[in-house]
Amino acid sequence: MGLRRVPELEFWATNGGPLTMTNSSGSIHLALFERPSEECRSTVAFGADAKQFIGWQKHLLDTLGHDLEVVDHEVAWSLYFKDPDGNPYEIISHDHGAV
């Protein structure tokens, strides 16, 4: 697939976090988690710059209210939420300082 590890994020993979892979242009990111088998919990993640992330946060808070989880990963920010059918999504921004 032409993906390579993201060296700046490899520390995440040491404590149950994801091994993050990217393509050569950085336009595709894949987070691989090692976990025991469980009920389907595949999360679709979308990347965003700082301005888009803040816009999505406002929109989702207005739309979903308390169902939005905002997480500081120290090098990235994530918004976690579910659609009305319970499918999980994530919006992530690596513009940590700007967010």
C-alpha positions, 0 to 999 in steps of 0.5 A, a space after each residue: 500500500 506504500 504506507 510508512 510509520 509516522 516516527 513522531 507518533 510511534 510513542 503512542 503504540 507502546 501503551 495500547 495506542 495506535 501504530 500510525 501509518 501514512 502515505 508519502 504525501 501525508 494525505 492518508 493516515 491509518 491508525 492500527 490498534 492491537 486489541 482483543 476481539 470485541 463487538 465491531 467498533 470500527 471508527 472512521 477518522 477524518 483529518 482536519 486543520 485547526 480551523 476546520 477542527 474548531 468549526 466541526 467542534 462547534 457544529 457537533 456541540 450544537 448538534 449533538 451536545 454532550 455526546 461529543 468527546 474532545 481528547 487532547 493526545 498531546 500532539 493532536 486533538 480528536 473529536 469522538 462522536 457517534 451517528 444516530 445508528 451508533 457508528 463511531 467517528 473521529 475528527 483529528 487535527 495534528 495542528 495541536 498548538 493552533 487548536 
